[in-house]
């Protein structure tokens, strides 16, 4: 079986990598296509790649202030039709930049299956245009992509027609690494897969195998948050506030961050050990708590290790929704207020509570147990074989 796999940004690709490995181990061919930053991440994972689209860093573009609209997708404060019309125009503009190349590649490769993340709409259009079955792979706790998919049916109807597609298509199957107990009841039905942490490759730091003399906090900004540090200064202020709170609590912290960009962080408290970019999955097992920006992959990585979480989201609905989920389910705490997330005292109170109160850790451990019982990515290969026919 030939599988063409695509993702909008590297952080959406990461949860799909174990499934790609499972397909390869079963003897199937996998080719990852996408923007240059996506194929670079895929090459690091040992997968074959082919770039399509503009030489643009989509993660950096999305992290810029004002790059995307900020209101909640559903519920109070949900955007009106004008918002969705503007979003649809952005989606169409992005797709027009590479859809011809994507389609040409697919015609050459002749895949039996296209696997895509939920918001890389081109994968669904290309699959439908060529009569190839499709699978959507979610990236983590998901409260919005079902809504976005329904909106895309209207926004991209004209573009689909240009490519001989009668209507924006639904996937043949949806794969979800989020444990069922945490799923949004409004999300489209999906097949469960066990989340296997993959955050890139790296070297296991020796200190992760040594006994801890004090509580250790893992601070991770994710790809999106790391890009934002040098653009609006807020992430750097958050890091400093967390560092001061960690020191006051008698703990230590580790922050993986690209070495060439350490200067963007400014003066970091001594309690925070800023190291070069290292997969957070290598660090989490040697930590007692994770502080992060609300990314789905980081949320599931923390849960995989049974860690309580402090989520300090950016002003972005996807991330804020994850923060609310973590707090509502007793898995951690969230600080979304722009003033509080820069306040060492507010962060310190949250850190102390999470380190001292066993309730959040016990809740995280229960979810970790649920995740362990889900089918592995390798076990889902037979489902994809059936989907491909």
C-alpha positions in Angstrom: 0.0 0.0 0.0 1.2 3.5 -0.9 0.3 6.2 1.7 0.6 9.9 1.1 0.7 11.7 4.4 0.5 15.5 4.9 0.2 18.1 7.7 -0.1 21.8 7.9 2.6 22.4 10.5 5.2 20.2 12.2 3.3 20.1 15.5 0.4 18.5 13.7 2.7 16.0 12.1 4.3 14.8 15.4 1.4 12.7 16.7 1.1 11.1 13.2 4.7 9.9 13.2 4.2 6.7 15.2 1.4 5.7 12.8 3.7 6.3 9.9 6.3 4.1 11.5 3.7 1.4 12.0 2.8 1.5 8.4 6.4 1.3 7.3 7.0 -1.6 9.7 4.1 -3.4 8.1 5.7 -3.1 4.7 3.8 -0.1 3.4 5.3 2.9 1.6 4.9 6.2 3.2 5.7 9.6 1.7 5.2 12.8 3.7 4.5 16.0 1.7 4.0 19.5 3.0 5.6 22.9 3.4 9.4 22.8 3.9 9.2 22.9 7.7 6.9 19.9 7.7 9.1 17.8 5.5 12.2 18.8 7.6 10.4 17.4 10.6 9.5 14.3 8.7 13.0 13.7 7.5 14.2 13.9 11.1 11.7 11.2 11.9 13.3 8.9 9.3 10.5 9.3 6.7 10.6 9.9 3.0 9.5 13.4 2.0 8.6 15.7 -0.8 8.1 19.4 -0.3 5.1 21.2 -1.8 4.0 24.8 -1.4 5.8 28.1 -0.7 9.0 28.5 1.2 7.1 29.9 4.2 7.3 29.0 7.9 3.7 28.5 8.6 4.3 28.1 12.4 6.0 31.4 12.5 3.3 33.1 10.5 0.6 31.8 12.7 2.4 32.8 15.8 2.6 36.5 14.7 0.2 38.7 16.7 -3.0 39.1 14.7 -2.3 36.3 12.2 -5.4 34.5 13.2 -8.7 35.5 14.8 -8.8 35.1 18.5 -12.5 34.6 19.5 -13.7 31.2 20.8 -15.0 28.9 18.0 -18.1 27.9 19.8 -20.1 29.0 22.8 -20.3 32.5 24.3 -18.2 35.0 22.2 -18.2 32.7 19.2 -17.5 34.6 16.0 -20.2 35.7 13.5 -20.5 35.0 9.8 -18.1 37.8 8.9 -15.3 36.1 10.8 -15.9 32.8 9.0 -16.0 34.5 5.6 -12.6 36.0 6.3 -11.3 32.7 7.6 -12.6 31.0 4.4 -10.7 33.5 2.2 -7.5 32.8 4.1 -8.0 29.0 3.7 -8.6 29.4 0.0 -5.6 31.7 -0.5 -3.3 29.2 1.3 -4.6 26.2 -0.7 -4.2 28.0 -4.0 -0.5 28.4 -3.2 0.2 24.7 -3.4 -2.9 22.6 -4.4 -1.8 22.2 -8.0 1.6 20.9 -6.9 0.0 18.6 -4.3 -2.4 17.2 -7.0 0.5 16.7 -9.5 2.5 14.8 -6.8 -0.4 12.6 -5.9 -1.0 11.7 -9.6 2.7 10.7 -9.9 2.7 8.7 -6.6 -0.7 7.1 -7.1 -1.4 6.6 -3.4 -3.9 4.0 -2.1 -4.6 6.3 0.9 -4.1 9.9 1.9 -3.6 10.6 5.6 -4.0 14.3 6.7 -4.3 16.4 9.8 -7.7 17.9 10.4 -6.9 21.4 9.1 -4.7 20.5 6.1 -7.8 20.7 3.9 -5.8 20.0 0.7 -5.4 16.3 1.6 -9.1 15.8 1.6 -9.6 17.7 -1.7 -6.8 15.8 -3.4 -8.0 12.5 -2.2 -11.5 13.2 -3.5 -10.3 14.6 -6.8 -8.4 11.4 -7.5 -10.9 9.0 -6.0 -8.4 8.0 -3.2 -9.7 7.1 0.3 -8.7 9.5 3.1 -8.0 9.4 6.8 -7.8 12.3 9.2 -5.5 12.1 12.2 -6.2 14.5 15.0 -3.4 16.0 17.1 -4.8 15.9 20.6 -7.7 17.2 22.6 -10.0 18.7 20.0 -12.9 21.1 20.5 -12.8 22.9 17.2 -11.8 20.9 14.1 -15.3 19.4 13.6 -16.7 23.0 13.5 -13.9 24.1 11.1 -14.6 21.1 8.8 -18.3 22.1 8.5 -17.3 25.7 7.8 -14.9 24.6 5.1 -17.8 22.9 3.3 -19.1 26.4 2.6 -15.9 28.3 2.4 -14.1 26.0 0.0 -17.1 24.9 -2.2 -16.0 27.0 -5.1 -12.4 25.9 -4.9 -13.5 22.3 -4.8 -15.6 22.7 -7.9 -12.6 24.0 -9.8 -10.8 20.7 -9.1 -13.8 18.6 -10.1 -14.9 17.9 -6.5 -18.6 18.3 -6.0 -18.4 19.2 -2.3 -15.7 19.5 0.3 -15.4 15.9 1.4 -15.6 14.0 4.7 -12.8 11.6 5.5 -13.2 7.9 5.3 -12.1 7.5 8.9 -10.9 9.8 11.7 -8.2 8.7 14.1 -8.0 10.3 17.5 -5.1 10.0 20.0 -7.1 11.8 22.7 -8.5 9.3 25.3 -12.2 8.9 24.9 -13.0 10.3 28.4 -11.5 13.7 27.4 -13.1 14.1 24.0 -15.5 16.8 23.2 -19.0 15.2 22.9 -19.6 17.5 19.9 -16.6 16.1 17.9 -17.2 13.8 15.0 -16.9 10.1 15.8 -13.4 8.7 15.6 -11.4 5.5 16.1 -9.1 5.6 19.1 -5.3 5.2 19.0 -2.9 5.2 21.8 -0.9 8.4 22.0 2.8 7.5 21.6 4.9 10.6 22.4 7.1 11.8 19.6 8.5 15.3 19.9 11.5 15.0 17.6 14.8 13.2 18.0 17.6 13.9 20.5 20.1 12.6 23.1 18.8 11.6 26.5 20.4 14.0 29.1 22.3 12.0 31.8 20.6 14.0 34.6 17.3 12.5 33.6 18.5 9.2 35.1 19.8 10.6 38.3 17.8 10.9 41.6 16.1 14.3 42.1 17.0 16.4 45.1 14.2 18.9 44.5 10.9 19.0 42.5 11.6 19.6 38.8 9.3 21.5 36.5 9.5 21.1 32.7 8.7 24.3 30.9 7.8 23.8 27.2 6.6 26.5 24.9 6.0 24.2 21.9 6.8 25.2 18.4 4.2 27.9 18.3 5.1 29.4 21.6 8.8 29.3 20.8 8.2 31.2 17.6 6.1 33.8 19.5 8.9 34.6 22.1 10.7 36.9 19.7 7.6 38.5 18.3 5.5 39.9 21.2 7.7 39.4 24.3 4.8 37.7 26.2 6.3 34.2 26.2 9.6 35.5 27.5 7.8 37.3 30.3 5.9 34.1 31.2 9.2 32.2 31.4 10.7 34.7 33.7 7.6 34.7 35.9 7.6 30.9 36.0 11.3 30.9 36.9 10.8 33.3 39.8 7.9 31.2 41.0 9.9 27.9 40.7 12.8 29.4 42.7 10.4 30.7 45.5 8.9 27.2 45.7 12.4 25.6 46.2 12.1 23.7 43.0 14.1 23.7 39.7 13.0 23.9 36.1 14.3 22.8 32.7 13.4 24.7 29.5 14.3 23.1 26.1 14.7 26.0 23.6 16.7 26.4 20.4 20.2 27.4 21.3 20.5 30.0 18.6 17.5 31.8 20.1 18.3 31.8 23.8 18.9 35.5 23.6 15.2 36.0 22.8 14.4 34.9 26.4 16.2 37.8 28.0 17.4 37.3 31.6 16.1 34.0 32.9 16.2 33.2 36.7 18.9 30.9 37.8 16.4 28.2 38.9 15.6 27.6 35.2 18.1 25.5 33.2 17.7 26.6 29.6 19.0 23.7 27.4 19.2 23.3 23.6 16.1 21.9 21.8 15.4 18.5 23.3 12.3 16.3 22.8 10.1 16.9 25.8 9.3 13.2 25.8 12.8 12.6 27.0 12.5 15.1 29.8 9.0 14.5 31.1 9.8 11.3 32.9 12.4 13.1 35.0 10.0 15.9 36.0 7.2 16.4 38.5 5.1 19.0 36.7 4.8 20.4 33.2 4.2 24.0 32.3 3.2 24.6 28.7 1.2 26.8 26.3 -1.7 24.5 25.7 -0.6 22.5 22.7 -2.4 19.2 22.2 0.8 17.1 21.8 2.3 18.5 25.0 -1.0 18.0 26.9 -1.0 14.3 25.9 2.7 13.9 26.5 2.2 15.1 30.1 -0.7 12.8 30.6 1.2 9.9 29.1 3.7 10.4 32.0 1.0 11.0 34.6 2.1 14.6 35.2 -0.1 17.4 36.5 0.0 20.5 34.2 0.0 24.2 34.5 -1.3 25.6 31.2 -0.5 29.2 30.3 -2.1 29.6 26.9 -1.5 32.3 24.3 -4.5 34.3 23.1 -5.6 31.6 20.7 -8.9 29.6 20.9 -7.3 26.2 20.3 -4.9 26.6 23.2 -7.4 28.3 25.5 -9.8 25.4 25.0 -7.2 22.9 25.9 -6.3 24.9 29.1 -10.0 24.9 30.1 -10.2 21.1 29.5 -7.1 20.4 31.7 -8.5 22.5 34.5 -12.1 21.3 34.2 -11.1 17.6 34.4 -8.8 18.2 37.4 -5.7 17.4 35.5 -4.0 20.7 36.3 -4.6 24.4 36.4 -4.8 27.2 33.8 -3.7 30.8 33.9 -5.2 32.5 30.9 -5.4 36.1 32.1 -2.7 38.2 30.3 -1.8 39.9 33.6 -1.7 36.8 35.8 0.4 34.8 33.4 3.2 37.3 33.8 2.8 37.5 37.6 5.2 35.3 39.6 2.9 35.4 42.6 -0.1 34.0 40.7 2.0 31.4 39.0 3.7 30.5 42.3 0.4 29.8 43.9 -0.6 27.5 41.1 2.8 25.7 41.1 2.7 25.1 44.8 -0.8 23.8 44.7 0.1 21.4 41.9 3.2 20.1 43.6 1.6 19.7 47.0 -1.9 18.5 46.2 -1.9 14.9 45.0 -5.4 15.2 43.4 -4.2 16.5 40.1 -1.4 13.9 39.9 -3.9 11.1 40.7 -6.3 12.3 38.0 -3.4 12.4 35.5 -2.4 8.9 36.5 -6.0 7.7 35.8 -5.9 9.1 32.3 -2.4 7.6 31.7 -3.9 4.2 32.5 -6.8 4.8 30.1 -4.3 5.7 27.4 -2.3 2.6 27.9 -5.3 0.5 27.2 -6.0 2.0 23.7 -4.8 0.3 20.5 -1.3 1.1 19.5 -0.5 2.9 16.2 0.7 -0.4 14.8 -2.6 -2.0 15.6 -4.4 0.5 13.5 -2.6 -0.4 10.3 -5.3 -3.0 9.5 -7.9 -0.3 9.8 -6.1 1.8 7.3 -5.7 -1.2 5.0 -9.5 -1.7 5.1 -10.1 2.0 4.5 -7.8 1.9 1.4 -9.6 -1.1 0.1 
